[in-house]
Amino acid sequence: MRSRSTSALVCLAFLALPAGTVSAADPPSRKPLGITERNAVLSLIRAVDVAQDTDATSGDRVAWDGHVLRSGNQTAYVPFRLMLDSEAVKSVVVYVRAVSRHDGMRSRDERSVARDWLLRGSNAPPRLETVYVGQGELPVGGPAANSTRQNIASANQSLTVLALQQRELERQKAAADARKKGESPRRDPYLFPFEDYYVADVARNGGGRSSLERAISLPPGEYDVYVGMLDRSRLKTSSPVIARQTVTIPNFWNDEIALSSLILASDVRMLGAAPSARQQVERPYTFGRAEVVPVAVRSFTPGDALSVVYQVCNYGAPDSDLQADYNFYRLDKGSKVLFNRTPPQRFGDEDLPVPQPWESVAFAMQTVSLQTFPPGRYELEVIVRDRLTRRNASGSIEFTVVAQ
């Protein structure tokens, strides 16, 4: 393609965190709710009950943008941003609920544990989550597995594939043993799979809108996520704003190569230190020492650069050999035509995180100038090819280029 492109692999030495869900000793203490705020949360719970029964939401008053990434403990990390239709709101009381979907239908058997706690006059236990990203697979295939010499690595590849298969059998056996010992308790099927509430400040984004960023964690499956909000300055006079979004969590925890959601980013900032538990909650797009700033709208001008950040999960390792292709399609009147593509990215062991048991996860990033893109609608397709396992994974996202 003629457009200028640059690329970077965001190394998990900066992005990975050492633990998954924050333990009871780690999270910041939750401030007790006042009587008015407690009643506001109970009001939001009732409003979400109605929305769940009637499918009535606040429509254009709030817009959802979220992403699904692999995390630890067999749960995905789902950071999201809510765009509000007013900049006048400074602080909100928020209630979040995820409801399971089965065969396209919402579950009617799940109930709220937060309601039970609040009606008893207690604050529910905090559900604060941080990101856990596995850093790689244990080296398998013998002493030659880490060799960079092509003749040794190629001869060792068949042994590596066999070892990967053996590792999968061992993992299945270990998981079965853990279930027998009660080390992996199943969640209560009669409780919402995720539920939380909090008081939060909102950010001003300009253009007459404000935004709120938070995250939830969910196991594989399909869910309807509800977010209810009340203006904290007008708790007794304002009406609840209810947003609903259907979220699908893939099974990232197998040996099939997969990509997370594609995040279109306006910036990726390297921080001096990883955030504290409280900061992580308030800045959910921070991964270790890297903070990703998602674009507010997927609209660009030819003078902009488009940056995409995503995870590659379950690639073969060691002697990893990944190729990432970026294809741009023009969308016009129902047709999809290849517009251009970037030169492929190649990633090997020297580019990827240090291997860890049973996990290979890495963040990748590509930045492309839009100088040669005429105004119109486009789709970016990312295809990652794993030459070791001979498997591919792909993802796509749409964006628009407007006249400058």
Beta strands, then each sheet from edge to edge (+ up, - down):
strand 1: 5-8
strand 2: 62-66
strand 3: 69-70
strand 4: 76-84
strand 5: 91-102
strand 6: 105-106
strand 7: 194-201
strand 8: 203-206
strand 9: 209-218
strand 10: 221-231
strand 11: 241-249
strand 12: 258-259
strand 13: 263-270
strand 14: 286-287
strand 15: 290-294
strand 16: 299-300
strand 17: 305-313
strand 18: 321-332
strand 19: 335-341
strand 20: 345-348
strand 21: 361-369
strand 22: 376-386
strand 23: 391-401
sheet 1: 1+ 21- 17+ 12-
sheet 2: 1+ 21- 17+ 13- 15+ 14-
sheet 3: 2+ 4- 3+
sheet 4: 2+ 4- 9+ 8-
sheet 5: 6+ 5- 7+
sheet 6: 6+ 5- 10+ 11-
sheet 7: 16+ 23+ 22- 18+ 19-
sheet 8: 16+ 23+ 22- 18+ 20-
end
